[in-house]
Amino acid sequence: MIRKYLIPLLALAGVAFAGFTVWRGDRPLSQPPPYATAPQSPYSSFVAGSGLVEASTENVAIGTHLGGIVAQIFVKVGDNVKAGAALFAIDDRAGRADLAVRQAAVQVAEAEVAATRYEVKLAESLGPANNISVGKYQAHRFALQKTEAQLAQAQAELRSGETNLELLTVRAPVAGQVLQLKIHPGEFAAVGPAGAGQPALLLLGSTTPLHVRVDVDENDASRVSAVAPAMGFLRGNREISTPLTFVRFEPYVVPKKSLTGDTTERVDTRVLQAIYRFDRKALPIFVGQQMDVFIEAPERAPAVPQTNEQPR
């Protein structure tokens, strides 16, 4: 008796479950609240662009003239340094040993020059009366010239060694703040440009004032003026904003890199980069953050309709 009704009951349960699933799937999904409210432009007519905060000296990626093991680091992240201040040093034991060899070579060359000069003076004092031939005297003069040239070469090699030893201490090319430090004592510092997977050994830049690099779509580039006011809002927090002062336009228009993800966004667009400055003061804005920038601009001129009529 139970087996007779078991299969129909299971079938009805399956139909009921399927109906319940379809009913729940048809219910409208509630939209989550936005993470942050988008800022509104303070201008009635404007050009908007995405900006990236950077140092006013630009972000300087510090490298090293000579590769080697890092022996000492003189700064830490956040330090303000003056131009010429020591940042880090490469192990200089091999360089100092090489410099000692070159110093000894200079001493040997100086001794040879002194000995040759003595022989020339002796030949001059004896003269023809003591059977010093002209040929032998000239041989002494040529030997002196050779030893003097060898001394000059040894001195040049010594100066080269001193320069190499000095280059093992990397110094700040500009005054600024240490923004990143990607090396530690005992690691190998390689010679070569940063990028392509190779991080900068140290990132340095002046943060007083800060700059923001704004990407302006090439279609709006003609509407942007150097004298137009601009306002920047920190991405993700519209309550943090600051007026911007124009610095310059980058003369070379570059491909667009900062993408919003909008389905209608073109990825083959080129952008004009406009540089603005602002004084951070107490604002919690840091190098590398993004800003939404609004630049006051005239209204876009209406498009002129095109006709296919041929002139008569």
Legacy VTK file of the C-alpha trace (Angstrom):
# vtk DataFile Version 3.0
C-alpha trace
ASCII
DATASET POLYDATA
POINTS 312 float
0.000 0.000 0.000
2.820 2.411 0.915
4.717 1.615 -2.278
1.577 2.358 -4.318
1.489 6.042 -3.154
5.226 6.659 -2.610
6.147 7.519 -6.194
3.183 9.953 -6.764
3.994 11.694 -3.468
7.629 12.108 -4.427
6.575 13.484 -7.804
4.263 16.043 -6.165
7.024 17.078 -3.765
9.389 17.613 -6.691
6.839 19.743 -8.548
6.204 21.819 -5.407
9.946 22.349 -4.859
10.421 23.388 -8.473
7.554 25.850 -8.228
8.975 27.348 -5.028
12.391 27.719 -6.648
10.925 29.509 -9.688
8.914 31.813 -7.423
11.970 32.842 -5.404
14.008 33.339 -8.571
11.416 35.744 -10.000
11.594 38.074 -6.995
13.419 41.347 -7.767
16.867 41.544 -6.231
17.472 44.391 -3.838
20.185 46.745 -5.013
22.984 47.226 -2.477
23.676 50.829 -1.531
26.633 52.432 -3.326
29.946 52.207 -1.540
30.498 55.919 -1.979
28.365 58.694 -3.420
29.811 60.154 -6.596
30.887 63.790 -6.321
28.955 66.508 -8.113
30.641 69.168 -10.212
30.583 72.675 -8.727
30.364 74.094 -12.269
27.351 74.186 -14.551
29.514 73.432 -17.588
32.630 71.391 -17.104
35.068 68.747 -18.295
35.609 65.795 -15.978
38.750 63.716 -15.762
40.384 61.049 -13.653
43.431 62.275 -11.772
46.343 60.535 -10.089
48.154 62.226 -7.212
51.926 62.391 -7.628
54.905 64.261 -6.223
55.569 67.744 -7.557
58.979 66.519 -8.773
57.158 63.504 -10.261
57.824 60.168 -8.639
61.574 59.617 -8.980
62.527 55.935 -9.194
66.004 55.717 -7.656
68.447 53.231 -9.146
72.105 52.437 -8.624
75.132 53.087 -10.840
76.827 49.847 -9.779
75.143 46.598 -8.823
75.943 44.767 -5.628
74.786 43.624 -2.207
73.111 46.335 -0.141
75.247 46.922 2.952
73.445 49.776 4.672
70.256 51.838 4.344
70.306 55.363 5.751
66.605 56.283 5.391
63.174 54.840 6.058
59.782 55.319 4.414
58.353 58.756 5.148
61.700 60.461 5.789
62.255 63.898 4.260
65.721 64.154 2.751
67.758 66.932 1.199
69.328 66.771 -2.240
72.629 64.893 -1.985
71.696 63.004 1.172
72.878 59.378 1.349
70.044 56.896 0.762
71.732 53.495 0.785
75.164 51.986 0.222
76.407 48.955 -1.701
79.030 46.697 -0.103
82.317 48.503 -0.866
84.910 45.977 0.358
85.903 44.937 -3.165
86.001 48.583 -4.235
88.268 49.536 -1.331
90.628 46.638 -2.090
90.798 47.713 -5.741
91.448 51.297 -4.652
94.372 50.165 -2.464
95.917 48.364 -5.458
95.608 51.494 -7.582
97.121 53.670 -4.842
100.111 51.308 -4.701
100.447 51.487 -8.497
100.646 55.288 -8.267
103.388 55.046 -5.651
105.370 52.668 -7.882
104.968 54.985 -10.867
106.048 58.002 -8.786
109.185 56.124 -7.686
110.029 55.236 -11.308
109.587 58.855 -12.354
111.867 60.017 -9.527
114.550 57.473 -10.493
114.398 58.426 -14.159
114.587 62.138 -13.377
117.697 61.476 -11.280
119.320 59.671 -14.197
118.499 62.573 -16.547
119.946 65.138 -14.117
123.032 62.978 -13.642
123.551 62.773 -17.395
123.135 66.548 -17.689
125.721 67.172 -14.936
128.317 64.832 -16.425
127.972 66.113 -19.961
130.161 65.236 -23.011
133.364 65.573 -20.985
132.519 62.331 -19.240
131.745 60.417 -22.427
127.932 60.734 -22.109
126.786 60.426 -25.684
123.852 62.374 -27.111
122.049 59.111 -27.875
122.315 57.902 -24.311
121.153 61.264 -23.007
118.119 61.194 -25.303
117.370 57.643 -24.144
117.163 58.944 -20.574
114.809 61.746 -21.727
112.515 59.261 -23.510
112.518 56.989 -20.453
111.455 59.969 -18.342
108.573 60.743 -20.708
107.470 57.093 -20.568
107.520 56.918 -16.778
105.626 60.242 -16.532
102.960 58.871 -18.880
102.733 55.696 -16.780
102.311 57.861 -13.674
99.505 59.850 -15.345
97.786 56.580 -16.303
98.096 55.232 -12.759
96.674 58.487 -11.349
93.732 58.352 -13.779
93.006 54.760 -12.758
93.148 55.859 -9.116
90.593 58.619 -9.771
88.397 56.071 -11.564
88.565 53.779 -8.538
87.682 56.673 -6.217
84.686 57.513 -8.413
83.489 53.910 -8.412
83.836 53.787 -4.637
81.833 56.998 -4.297
79.108 55.678 -6.624
78.525 52.757 -4.263
76.744 55.251 -1.988
73.465 56.248 -3.698
72.394 59.806 -2.959
69.147 61.740 -3.402
69.081 63.647 -6.708
66.355 65.991 -5.406
64.941 67.018 -2.055
61.794 65.116 -1.166
60.100 62.391 0.839
60.890 58.682 0.700
57.643 57.246 -0.712
58.676 53.616 -1.132
61.626 51.491 -0.042
61.926 48.126 -1.780
65.412 47.044 -0.690
66.868 45.627 2.503
70.410 44.975 3.726
71.737 41.775 2.199
69.636 41.990 -0.982
71.171 42.436 -4.423
70.575 45.822 -6.036
70.641 45.399 -9.785
71.529 48.045 -12.346
68.692 48.790 -14.714
65.498 50.790 -15.179
62.417 50.164 -13.059
59.376 48.719 -14.800
58.481 45.531 -16.640
58.184 43.689 -13.353
61.295 45.314 -11.872
60.241 47.608 -8.984
62.135 50.773 -8.179
64.713 50.289 -5.440
63.489 53.482 -3.804
60.785 55.985 -4.747
61.414 59.624 -3.928
59.458 62.809 -4.527
58.605 66.218 -3.134
55.165 66.307 -1.497
55.034 70.057 -0.838
53.049 70.810 -2.881
51.410 67.769 -4.429
50.501 67.430 -8.083
47.580 65.634 -9.675
47.884 64.334 -13.252
44.467 64.566 -14.910
43.493 62.556 -18.000
41.278 64.662 -20.256
39.582 62.849 -23.131
40.948 63.975 -26.483
37.421 64.957 -27.540
37.314 67.494 -24.680
40.908 68.699 -24.946
39.970 71.812 -26.927
37.543 72.907 -24.179
40.141 72.946 -21.391
41.844 76.242 -20.614
44.887 76.962 -18.496
43.057 79.803 -16.713
39.884 77.804 -15.964
39.228 76.957 -12.286
39.334 73.294 -11.291
38.273 71.268 -8.267
39.466 67.829 -7.189
37.548 65.310 -5.074
39.263 62.337 -3.474
38.040 59.101 -5.063
35.736 57.302 -2.638
35.164 60.282 -0.343
33.569 63.362 -1.873
33.852 65.186 1.462
37.604 65.559 0.884
38.107 68.126 -1.852
40.521 70.895 -2.758
40.796 73.657 -5.360
43.485 73.023 -7.963
45.968 75.395 -9.567
47.037 74.806 -13.167
50.711 73.970 -13.739
51.095 72.784 -17.330
49.815 70.588 -20.122
51.887 67.588 -21.146
52.517 68.328 -24.852
52.302 64.672 -25.907
48.846 63.059 -25.969
49.039 59.481 -24.654
46.772 56.393 -24.817
44.154 56.145 -22.105
45.188 53.821 -19.249
42.735 54.570 -16.448
39.543 52.658 -17.321
36.211 52.906 -15.498
34.774 49.595 -16.734
31.739 51.210 -18.352
30.411 49.060 -21.212
30.231 52.129 -23.465
33.780 53.221 -22.700
36.193 53.295 -25.599
39.611 51.819 -24.892
41.274 53.297 -27.995
40.854 56.860 -26.711
43.865 59.089 -26.215
44.042 61.621 -23.417
45.604 65.006 -22.845
47.343 65.082 -19.463
46.901 68.288 -17.473
49.002 68.845 -14.356
47.528 70.727 -11.392
48.981 71.434 -7.962
47.456 71.777 -4.533
48.668 72.239 -0.978
47.810 69.151 1.047
48.023 70.879 4.441
45.874 68.732 6.762
44.063 66.851 3.999
44.489 63.045 4.234
45.593 62.763 0.604
48.598 60.651 -0.352
50.702 60.062 -3.434
49.163 57.374 -5.631
45.526 58.068 -4.739
42.958 58.875 -7.410
40.882 62.008 -7.662
37.784 62.980 -9.613
38.598 66.339 -11.183
36.155 68.855 -12.627
37.417 71.700 -14.817
35.142 74.573 -15.740
34.710 74.676 -19.520
32.394 76.263 -22.097
29.418 74.354 -23.417
30.168 71.944 -26.217
29.314 73.477 -29.588
26.254 71.855 -31.201
27.017 69.471 -34.012
26.366 70.819 -37.497
23.949 68.512 -39.351
25.329 67.056 -42.536
23.254 66.703 -45.679
23.768 64.519 -48.669
22.606 67.156 -51.165
25.003 67.789 -54.000
25.697 71.389 -55.008
23.982 72.390 -58.264
LINES 1 313
312 0 1 2 3 4 5 6 7 8 9 10 11 12 13 14 15 16 17 18 19 20 21 22 23 24 25 26 27 28 29 30 31 32 33 34 35 36 37 38 39 40 41 42 43 44 45 46 47 48 49 50 51 52 53 54 55 56 57 58 59 60 61 62 63 64 65 66 67 68 69 70 71 72 73 74 75 76 77 78 79 80 81 82 83 84 85 86 87 88 89 90 91 92 93 94 95 96 97 98 99 100 101 102 103 104 105 106 107 108 109 110 111 112 113 114 115 116 117 118 119 120 121 122 123 124 125 126 127 128 129 130 131 132 133 134 135 136 137 138 139 140 141 142 143 144 145 146 147 148 149 150 151 152 153 154 155 156 157 158 159 160 161 162 163 164 165 166 167 168 169 170 171 172 173 174 175 176 177 178 179 180 181 182 183 184 185 186 187 188 189 190 191 192 193 194 195 196 197 198 199 200 201 202 203 204 205 206 207 208 209 210 211 212 213 214 215 216 217 218 219 220 221 222 223 224 225 226 227 228 229 230 231 232 233 234 235 236 237 238 239 240 241 242 243 244 245 246 247 248 249 250 251 252 253 254 255 256 257 258 259 260 261 262 263 264 265 266 267 268 269 270 271 272 273 274 275 276 277 278 279 280 281 282 283 284 285 286 287 288 289 290 291 292 293 294 295 296 297 298 299 300 301 302 303 304 305 306 307 308 309 310 311
